[in-house]
Amino acid sequence: MPKNKKNIIKSKNKELTEWKKVPRIKKLQKIRTIRQIDDIDTLNEPHKILDLLKCDVPLRVHEYVSRKEILNTEKHCYEWAKKFGLIAKNTTNKEFKGSKFGLLICYIFPTTPFERRYLAIDFFNWLFFVDDLIDNNKDLKGKPEKIKIVLDKFKAILDDKPKPEDLQSPIAIALWDVWARMKKMTTKAWQLKFRNTILLYFDACCVNARNEHTNNIPNSVKAYIKIRRNSGAVMTSFNLIEPLLGVRISYDNPDLQNLMDYCNDHICFTNDLYSFEKELKEGEVDNIIIVLRCLRQCSLQEAITYTVDLINKRMTQIQDIFNRLTHFSSEIDQDISKCVNALLDIVIGSFYWHKISGRYSIKKNENDGLRLSMEF
């Protein structure tokens, strides 16, 4: 996060203070009092909050993807999950279908050839199931050592050194399938880069679980952003730009690197905003809104206002760099130009997907929810 005045905040005694570490036990006490009078209206009017997010960039999906292709992508997403046993057979799958994972891929990769888009949806499908496995499995939640054991099995697959016991679960076999197909269309250098990006996500999962286990939260917004850029696994979508669009990206370009960071932040903070009520209800507190509220001892509305301002600031920064890099498009590398446009597609696609996806809605009836195959 760039240095600015918001790295230092004013406490209620109006003295400047640095962010400081807060034990999770204190944090949970604060969360239990979240439905105070000044917060009830905020929780009851989420659409007014979300309307404060600024985005005047249109989706490009309708220029490149037909309605039939979108439906086929959604169908493929569901059938692939069923094929590998990622969804329990005795379920209505309303939540899975309502999440619209296939539509997400059409939104963020609108110019991708049809068959390559299937590879992207299969990988992200797998990634969402890993996220749910860590968050929803009672034997893993908040237990970093056990989480690491599971993730090490996935790491062995990415290292092309899986043992027979590493390929016993549906989710491991699904990764083996996706990874084998990825290797057929990518270079060794790209595979190493992609593997390392996923390992950063794995490490972040363990860090978050360890913080939960030891009753700690990030001790600053800067620390939260650092871990969130990895825990959101957003960089994997940036990595996929190269094989999906047939370009090569130079990560030495400082503007391009800053653009990736800002895009990453925008997607993760938007996700925090859309998912915070559900995470609050389910006891999740690793969310920038919750972290802000606890560290600043402020109202929920103040924490949300700060988050909205930060998201809108990131969008301004993204558009500034985008305009700077594309204004002289004839003078820059065409691969960079394609990459910049692809990054914007990912941000805008993710933004609009959050608006219509049912993934972060509160379950009204537990029996109508998604029943995953949680074997590992």
N, C-alpha and C positions, 0 to 999 in steps of 0.2 A: 504494500500500500504506500503511495507517495507520502512524503512527510507533509503534514499540514496541521492546522490548528486543532483538528478533530482528534488527533492522537492524544491530546491533553484535554481533559474535560473539567467542567466546573462541578464541584460537589454541592450539596445543599447548603454548606456553610460558605459557599462562594469563594473558596480557596482553590487555586489550581492544584490538581492532584494527578499523579500518574495512575494508570490502571494498576490494580493490585490483585494478587491471588486471593480467591475467595473459596473457602472449603465448601464442598458440595452440600454438606449438611445445612449450612447457613443458606445456601442457594435454594435448597428444597423447601426450607421454611418460608422463604420469600415467595416461591411459586405457589405454595398452598394458599397464600393470601392474594393471589392474582385477581380473583374476582371481587375486587373492591368496587365501591360505587363508581369510581372514575374509570374503571376498566370494563364494566359490564356493557356499556354502549359500544365500546370498541370491538369487543368480541361478537356482539350481535349485529354489527354492520360491516362485515368483511369486504363487501363489494365497494363500499365507499373508500376503503383503504386501498384496494387494488386499483381503483380508478385513478389514484394519484400517480401511478407509474406512467411515465411518458415513453411513448414509442410511436413515432410517425413513419416508420419504415415498413412498407407492405411486405407480405409474404410473396415469395416467387413460385410457390408450389403449383399454383393454378396455371402458370405459364408453361410448365414442363410435365406435370403429372396429371393424368386423367382420373376421373372419379373411379373408373373401373380398376385402374392400377392401384389406387388407394385401398379399395376393397380387397383386392387380391393380396396386397401386402399385409393387411390386417388378418386375412384368412391364413396366410403363410405363418404369421407370427403365432397364432393360436395352435395351428397344426404342428409346428416345430416343437412347441412347449409340450404338447401332448405326446409327440413321438418319443421324446426322451424322458417322459415320466416326470416332468417338472411340475405338473399340475395333477392333483389327485383326481382319480376318475369319478369318484362319487361327489361331485360338486357341480353347481350351476355355472361357475366361472364368470359370474356377473362382474365381479370386481376386476378380473383380469381383462375382460373385453372392454370394460369401461375405462381402463387406463389408457387405451388407444396407443399402444407402443408402436404399432405399425405406422400409424399416422405421424407419430413423432419423427420417424426416420424419413418419411416423405417430406416433412416440413424442413428438417435440418439438412437433408441432402437431396434437394429437388432436381439437381442436374445430373445425378448419378445414374449410370445405365441400370436398367431394370434388374439384371441378375446380380450385379454387385450390391445393389440395395438390399437384396436378400441376405447377403453376408453381413451387412451392417446390422440389420434387424435381429439376426440370430445372435450376434455378439452382445448387443445391448439388451436383448431378452435375457441372456445369461447373466449379464451384469446386474439387472434389476432383481433377479432371483437370488444372487449372492447377497445383495443389500438386504433383501427380505429375510434370508436365512440368518444373517448376523443379528438383525433387529428383532426377529420374531421367535427364534428358537430358544426355548427356556434354558436348554443346556449350554447355550453359547452366550446369550446376552449378558454383557458386563463381565465376561470371563476371558481376558486377553490370551491366557495360555492355551485355552481350548480353541479359541478362534484361530490362533497361530497354527495349531496342528492341522486344522481344516485348510487354511490358506496355503500352507506348505505343500499340501497335496496338489493344489492348483499350480503352485510354482514349479513343482516337478514336471507337470505336463508342459508348461511353457519352456522349461529347460530341455524338453524332449528326453527326459529321463524318468518317466513314471514307473513305479513298481506296480505289480498286479493289484495290490491293496489300494493304490491311489485311484484306481479306475472302477471302484465298486459302486459309487453313488451316481444317481442320474445326473446331478449337476456337474460332476467331474467328467462323465462321458460326453455331456453336451459341450463342455469346453474343449475336450480333445477333438471333437468333430469340427468346431469352428476354427480352432488353431491349425488343424491339418489343412483346411481349405484356404486359410489366410496365407500359409507358407507357400502354396502353389502359385500365388500371384504377387509375392513380395520378395525383396532382397534380404540377405542376411543382416545387413546394416539396419534396415527398417524393422526387422523382427526383433533385434536387440533393443532398439529404441522403444518399441511398443511394449515389449516385455518389461523394461525398466519402468515405464509409466504405470503399468498395472501393479508392479511391486510397490510403487509409491502409494498407490491406493490401498494395497494390503497393509502396509505399514501404518497408514493413517487410521485404518479400521482398528488396529491393535492399540494405537495410541489413545483413540477415543474410548475404547473399552477399558484401558488401564486407568484413564482419568475418571471414568465412572466408578471403577472398583475402588480407587483411592480417594474418592470424594473431592475431586479437584475439577476446576474448569480453567480454560485459558486465562492467563492473567492480563491480557490486553487484547484490544481489537486486532492489532498487528499479528499477535500470536494466533488468534482465531483464524484470520485470513490465511496465514501460512499453512495451517493444517487443513483448512476447508478447501483450498485449491487442489489438494490431493484427495481428500475424502469424498469429494464430489465426482471423481473419476472423469471430469470434463475433458482433461487432456487427451484421453483415449479417442474422443471424437475428433479432436484436432489432428491427432496422428493419422486417423483414417482418411483424412483429406487426400493424402498422397496416393495410396493405392486405389481409392474409389474414383478419383478424378484424373489419375495418371500424371501427377505433377511431382516435382521435387522441391522441398522447402528448405531454405537456408535459415537456420535459427540464429545466425550471426547478426541479422538485421535488428537493431535495437527497437525500431518502430514496430516491427512485426512481433517481437517478443513482448513489448508493452501491450500491443493489441491483444495478444493471447491472454495475458494476465487480466486485462480489463474485461474481456469476454468471459473468462472463467469466473471472475467475481460476480459479474452481472447475472450469470446463470445460477450460481450457487446462492446468492442473496435473494434472488427471485424465488428460488425453491424454498428457502428458509421462510419467506413471507407467506407463501401459499400453504406450506405444511406445518406452520408453527402451532396452530390450534389442535391439529390432529396429534402432533408430537407431544404437546402439553398434556392432552388427555391420556396419552399412552405412557406418560412418564419420561419422555425424551426431553432432554434439556440442552443438547448440543446444537443450538440454533442461535444465530446472531441476535435475534430479538430477546431471547431468554438471557443470553450472556450479558447483553447491554442492560437489561432491566436489573439484573442482580448486581453487576459491578457498579452501576451508577445509582442504584437504589432509587430509581425513577419510576414513573407510572408506565404502564404498558403502552399508552398512547405516545409518550415521549420516545420510548424505545423503537416503536414502529415508525414514527416520524423520522428518526435518525436513519433507520434502515431504508426507507423510501428515498430519502435525500441521497443516500449513498448509491442506491441503484440508479437513480436518475443522473447522478454525477458520472457514473461509469458509462452510461449510454452516451452522454455528451463527449466523453473522452474517446469512446469507440468511434463515434461519427467524425470527430476531429481527425483522428489518425487515418480512418478510411478515406476521407476526402483528400487528405494530404498525399496518401499513397496512390490514389486512383486519378487525381487531377492531372498528373503527368504520366498516365498509364502507358503512353507510347515510348516513354524514356526508361521505364523500369522493366525488370524481368517479367515476362508474361506468366511464369509460374507463380511469382509473388502476387501478381494481379489476381489470378484465379484463386489463390489461397486467401487473399483478403476478402474477396467476394464470398468464398465458402465460409469463412469465419463469421461474417455478417449473417449468412443464411442460418448458421447454427444458433447464433444468439437470438435472432428474430423468430426462428422456428421453435426454439425452446420456450420463448416468451409466450407465444400464442398457444402452444401445446398446453402449458400450465393452465391457461384459461378454460380449456374444455376437457382436460383429462379428469377422470374421477379418482385417480390414484391417491390424492391427498384429501378426499372428502371423508367426513366422519361417518362411520358405519352406523346405520339405524338398526339393522338386524344382523347380529353376528352370524346367523346361519346363511345369510346371503353373501357373505364375504368370500375372499379367495382362500382356498385350501391348498396349500403348497405341499409338495413332496419334500419334507424336511430331513430326509435321510442324508447323512454325511459320513 
